Amino acid sequence: MAVEVVFFNIPHLSVGRGGEVWESQVIEYLNRSSEFKAKLITTNCCHIKDVVTSFEYKVIPLKKYFGLHLFNYNDIKNDLEEAEIVYYFNSFIGSQLPILKNIKNINKIIFGYHAKNDWNYIQRVYYRLLSYKIRNIGYHHVLTRFYYEILIKRGFNNVFIIPNFVDLSEFKRVEKDKNLIVAPGAVSREKGINTLLNIAKVKKDLTIYITGNKPSMKLPKNLKYLGKLNREEYTKLLAKSSICILPTYGEMFPITFLECLASGNLVLARDLPVLREISGGIESVDFASSDNEFIIKLENLMNILDNMYKFDTLSNKSIERAKLFDKNIILEKFKNKLLEIAKE
């Protein structure tokens, strides 16, 4: 019989960020195998529009009380307790409480760590206290060795690493535009838009294009907002561009990084341990900490664009690195891990 897996996340699928993309593609992959029957449950949190899926998708009401993200456990009681494995995205303060209260009725649970949960003091305190409660419960899926070592140091058991993935088939080789520099998703302070503003202030002859939700601040003329692109528009933009800038201040494993590599771009990113780990130290990726360093490193990358042989060499290194995170390879590893857990 097929292994029944329920994925449970708080944000509605229409939010369309990294976690939502991940869960959709994982469920579709599992359901193509006769070994699994997977479905998704989310709350109506952040609902943008209704979504039609190829898999069973259930939406329940979210209840917010004093900063806690709660829900009626009875709305998903049968789904969670009849499944052989529950995969819960461990984010949103309070959402763990109804599950932990009924944890003895759940067969097997995997806590997935896809979102950065230490942006502020309240989050840091809450999740540190939560770790004492859940470290000996179920399994814990992290995306990088950096976070694996953090959980191990905190006494977690049954931690495993399976990284994020990219669909290489979406990114075709096209002629590059050496003047096209993009900063995908860098539309908030957390994602580093202030760094882009400072770059634009100094490099007035340079235009940087950003995508994603509309920024809350006014942008200078040389920092152009392209809007929230559909998938085809987005992949075509990355394929045509030559440099990606990722000034984010915190990530678990951004799929954007892999997409920039898969499209053969040079990448300039904030110097974060997880981003260094993902890059594998390849020459086509450089890192910066301060705004001034971003400006200097960006000038260095732009100089490479004048040497097409060197650019092509580095572009190929980006693509080769991305191939290690090919969707089919990573999802097969995840599928096999679920089978292993189901048999334990």
PAKOL-128993 format. One record per residue (C-alpha): x, y, z; residue in one letter. Coordinates in steps of 0.5 Angstrom, whole numbers, plus 500, padded with zeros to 3 digits. Example, Ala and Ser with C-alpha at 12.3 -4.5 7.8 and 13.67 -1.06 7.14 Angstrom:
525491516a 527498514s 
***
This chain:
500500500m 502507499a 505511504v 500517506e 504523508v 501530510v 505536509f 502542514f 504549513n 501556515i 502560509p 496559504h 499556498l 498562493s 504566497v 508563492g 515564496r 520559497g 517554502g 510554498e 514552491v 518547495w 512543498e 508543491s 514540487q 515535493v 508533493i 507532486e 514528485y 512524491l 505523488n 508520481r 510514485s 506509487s 509508493e 506515496f 500519497k 501526499a 497532500k 497539503l 494543509i 495550510t 491555513t 488561510n 494566512c 496571507c 491568502h 492572495i 488568491k 485561490d 489556487v 488550483v 493544484t 494537482s 494534489f 489534495e 489541498y 486543504k 485550507v 483551514i 482558518p 488561522l 486564529k 491570531k 491571539y 496576542f 501574537g 500567537l 498563530h 493558532l 488554529f 483549531n 486542531y 480538530n 480541523d 486537521i 485531527k 483526522n 488528517d 494528521l 492522526e 491518520e 497519516a 503515517e 508521516i 506528518v 511534515y 510540519y 514547517f 516549523n 515557523s 510562526f 510563533i 504559536g 503554531s 506548534q 502548540l 496545538p 500539534i 505538541l 498538545k 496532541n 503529539i 502522542k 496521537n 501523531i 504517528n 511520525k 512527525i 518531521i 519538523f 522542517g 526548518y 525552511h 524559514a 529564518k 526564525n 531569529d 529576526w 528579533n 528578540y 521575541i 523570536q 529568538r 527567545v 520563543y 524558538y 530557543r 525555549l 521551543l 527547542s 528544549y 521541547k 521538541i 529536540r 527529542n 520529538i 520526531g 525528526y 528534524h 529536516h 535542515v 537544508l 544546510t 550543514r 551550518f 544549521y 545541522y 551543526e 546548530i 541543532l 546538534i 549542539k 543544542r 542536543g 537535537f 536527535n 534525528n 537531524v 538530517f 540534511i 537534504i 538541501p 534545497n 533544489f 532547482v 529545476d 534546471l 530545465s 527552466e 533555465f 536555458k 542558455r 541565451v 546570449e 547574456k 546582456d 552584460k 548591462n 543587466l 544586473i 538583477v 537583485a 531578485p 527579491g 531584494a 525588496v 525589504s 530591509r 531584511e 532582504k 537588503g 534593499i 538599503n 544596500t 541596493l 539604495l 546605497n 549602491i 545606486a 547612490k 554611489v 554608482k 549613478k 551610471d 549603473l 542600473t 539594478i 533591476y 529588482i 523583482t 518581488g 513584492n 513592491k 518596496p 515600501s 520606499m 521610493k 526608489l 531612485p 531612477k 537607477n 534602481l 528599477k 522595480y 520590475l 514587479g 512580481k 514577475l 510570473n 515564472r 516565465e 518572465e 522571471y 526565468t 527569462k 530575466l 535571470l 537567463a 538574460k 542577466s 549577467s 550578475i 545577480c 546581487i 543577493l 544582499p 539578504t 541579511y 538572513g 537565509e 536558510m 537556503f 534561498p 532557492i 534564488t 541563489f 540556486l 536560480e 542565479c 547559478l 543555474a 542561469s 549562469g 550568472n 556571476l 553572484v 555577489l 551575496a 552577503r 557574506d 553569510l 555562512p 549558509v 551562502l 558560502r 556553504e 551553498i 556556493s 562551494g 567556494g 566557486i 570563483e 563565480s 560567487v 563573491d 561575498f 561582501a 559584508s 558592508s 555596503d 562599501n 564592500e 558591495f 560596491i 567594490i 566587489k 560589484l 565593480e 570587480n 565583477l 563588472m 570588469n 569581468i 564582463l 569585459d 573579458n 568574455m 572568455y 573569463k 565570463f 564564460d 568560464t 565563470l 558562468s 559555466n 562554473k 555557476s 551552472i 556546474e 555548481r 547548480a 547541477k 549538484l 542541486f 538538480d 531537482k 530530480n 536528484i 534532491i 527529490l 529522490e 534523496k 528526500f 523520497k 528515499n 529518506k 521518507l 521511505l 526510511e 522513516i 516510514a 520503515k 523505522e 
***
